[in-house]
Amino acid sequence: MWSWKWRHSLNALTILVVAILLSACSTYKPSYIHSPTFKEKGELYFEANTGSLFGANIAYSPLNHFFALAEVSGTLPLEESSDSASFVNQNDQLVSEVVYENWQASAALGAYWQYNDELYQSISVGIGNGVGSGRPFNVEFDIFLDDPDLQAIEGSYNVYYLQSSLQYYFTENQSISFNGRINYLNYYDFRYIYGGPFSGFNPNTLFLPPASEINSLLRYKERVVFQLGVTAHYELDFVKFYGQFQLSLQDTYAEDFFRARRYNLFIGVAVPVHKLWRAN
């Protein structure tokens, strides 16, 4: 009986991990939906999480029922280079490697309230800035001849979001929350790198597509991404543990290079700093 349950749980986890890995090249990678649990003013939380992205945030309640939050998330830069290939950027300049960067920093203001001993809710609005990059895997990109080929794309954006969490306590220290977030993304700059499978080529002697043809697939400008998450919480006196699974949807699946990563998984810890202060 137990072996059957463990086997099916392992299969489900394997499918989830594979799905996340297959979506690793998405050009927008949603961050963790934070849901600090305040009870009164003066409380301060520090959180750190990992999974689909690394992240950290600090949240403080200066007044009863109101809080402020600052967060940062991202991945470690991924660099690719090859002795048998050359890379050229969007300015037709030779570069030695391809670098993928993904990060986002934001700040938010919110409100919270507790309906009863079991049910708690928070809502917040935020603004931020970020960079997203990936491979152009989701469009049949055939405007190049045999060589060179498009290797990487990157875009800078501003983000404005609205999020809310509804948390239910089964026991005093165990709870589950349902999270939602709407992200409005305004892209203002794009970069790309193409390359050939041999070293030292001169981009002026090769057939390259007009920049307008590439830009037609890059200029997605304004997009909306919806995040739906469920989070399990376990609380001790001076630390809280959590795990969150997310499903992300985007406003349209047009023929361009924008794709939001569909599945995201996070685990993390939150430290109630105010409790440590009071204990000391």
N, C-alpha and C positions, 0 to 999 in steps of 0.2 A: 504493500500500500504506500509506504513512505518512498520506496524507490521509484514508483510510478509518478508520484508528485514531484520528486526532485528531478526526474528525467524531463518531465514536461516543463518544469520551471526553467531548467537549463536550456531547453530548446527555445523557449520564448525569449530568454535573455540573449541567446545567440542571434536570433532573428533581429532583435532590437539593436544589438551592437553592429551587426552587418549593415542594417539600414542607416545607422548614423554614419558609419564609415563611407558608405556609398554616396552620402550627401555632403562629404567633407569639402568638396570643391565649390560649393555654393558661394555666390558673391556677397550675400548678406547672412550673417550668422547671429541669430537672436541671442540675447543674454538672459540670465536668470531673472525671473520675476520675483522681486523682493517683497516680503510681507512681514516686517517687524511687528511684534506683538507688544504694544504699549498698554499700560494700565493707568498711568498718571504722568504729569509733567515731571521733568528732571531725569527721565530714564534715557540711557544712552546704550546703543548696541553697535558692536563691530562684527561684521560677517566676512567670511572667506569661503569660496567655493571653487570647485573644479569639475571638469567633465567635458562637455562640448566646448566650453571656454573656461579660462581662468577668470576669477572675478573677486572683487572685494568692495565693501561698502560700509559706510558709517551713517547711522540714523539717530536723531535726537528729537525729543519731544519738549519744546520750550514752554508749551501751554497745554493744559488738558484738552485732549481730543485733536491736537494738531502736531505735526512732525515735519522735519526736514531731512532729506536723504541725499547723499552724494555717492556715486558708484563709478567704478571703472572695470572693464572686462576686456578680454582679448586672448590672443594666442601668441606663442613664441614665434618670432619671424622665421620663416622657412626659406632657406637659400638653396638654389640649385645651380650648379655650374658643370661644365664639361670641357675636356681637352679637345674633343672632336666636334664642337659646335660653337657658333658665334651667335650673339644676341644683339638686337637693335631695338631701341625704344621708339616711341611715337615721334621723336624729333630726328629720326634717322641717325642717331648717335650709337656707336658701338659700345656695348656694356659687357662686362665679363661674367655676369650671373643674373639669374632671375630670383627676385625676392618677393615673397608673399607676406603681406602684413594684414592683420585684422585686429582692430581695437575700437572701443567706444567708451567715452567718458560723458557723464550726465549728472544732472542735479534735479531734485523734485521736491515739491511741497505737497503735503497730504493731510487727510483727516482720518480719525479712527473712532470707533465706538463699539461698545459691548452690549449686545442685546440681553444676554443673561449669562449665567456661569459657563454655558457650553458654546455660545455662538458669538463670534467676533468678526468685525469687518473693517477693512481699510480701503481708501481710495486716494490716488495721487495723480498729479500731472507733472511732466518733466520735460526737459530740453537738454540736448547734448550734441556731440560732434563725434564723427568716427570715420574709419577707413575700412573698406572691405575689398578683398581680392580673391581671385580663384582662376581656374582654368575655363576656357570657353567650350565646355563640354555639351551644353544643352541646345546648341544651335548647329544645324548642318552648315558649317562654314566652308564654302567652296570657292570663295573669290580669289584664293591664292592658286597659282599653278603648283607644280610639284614641290618646289621649295621657294621661299621659306614658308614657315607655318606660324600661326599665332600661338604663343606660348602662355601668356598670362595677361590678365586684365585687372585693373584696380580703380576704385572710385572713392572720392571723399564726399561726405554727406553731412547735413544737419538732420537731427531727429527730434521730433516732438511726439510725446506719447501720453496716453491715458491708461491707467491700470487700476485693477481692483482685486482684492482677495477676500474670500469668505472662509473662515476657519471654524471648524467644529471640534470640540474637545470630547473624546471618548472617556478619558480619565483626566486626572489633574495634570499629568505630564505627557499624555499621548493625544495627538490631534491630527487632523487631515484638513488641508485647505484646497480650495478650487480657485484658480488664478486666471485672470484674463488681462490682455494688454493689446492696445492698438497703437502701432507705430506709423507715423507719417514721415517718410524719408524724402529729403530734398537734396539730390545730388548736384554738385556744382563743379566737379573737376574729374576728369578721367585720364587714365594712363594705360598704355599697353606695351608689350614687348613681343617681338616676333624673332624667329631664329632659323638658322639653317644647319643641317647635319654635317657641317664641315667648318673648319676654323679659318679665320682671316678673310671672310668674304667682304666684298665692297657692296654696300646696299645700293649704290648708284648704278651698278652694272646688272642688277637683277630686276626681274619683273615684280613690282610691288603694287598692291591695290591702292587706288586713291584713298586718301584719308577719309573722305566723305562716306565711302562704303563701310569702313570699319565703324565710324562714328554713328552711322545709322543704327547699328546694333548696340552701341554703347550708351547713346543718349537717352536713357530711360528716365532721367530727370526726377520725376515725382512718382513715388510708389507708396503703397500701404501694405503693411504686414500685420496679420493678426496672430497672436500667440494665445494658446489655450494650455493650461498646465494643471497638474494635480501634484500636491506636495504632502509628504508624510513627515511629521515632526515628532521628536522625542526630546523632552526637556529634563535636565538635571538642575541642581541649584545654581551652578555657575557656568553652564554651557548648554547649548541647544544643538541637536543634530537634525539634519533634514536631508531629504532626497526629493528631487523634482523631475518629473517627466513632462515634456512639452510637445505639442503638435503646432506647427506654424503653417499658416496659409497666406498667400499673397493675393492682391486684388485682381491680377490678371496674369495669364501665362502667355504673353505675347512672344513673337519671334524676336527676342533680344537676349542679351547676355545676363539679364537680372534673374537670379533665383535665390529665394530665401531657403535656408536649410530646413527641411521638413520636420525632422525628428531631433530632439535635443534632450540630453540627460545631464543632471547636475547632482552633486552631493556636497555638503558643506557643514560648517559650524558657525554658530552665532554666540558671542560672548556678551552677557549683560554687564557692561562695564560699571554701571551704577551700583550693582550689587557688590562688586569687588570693592568699590570705594566705601560703601557703607559698612562692609565687613571689616575694613581696616580702620 
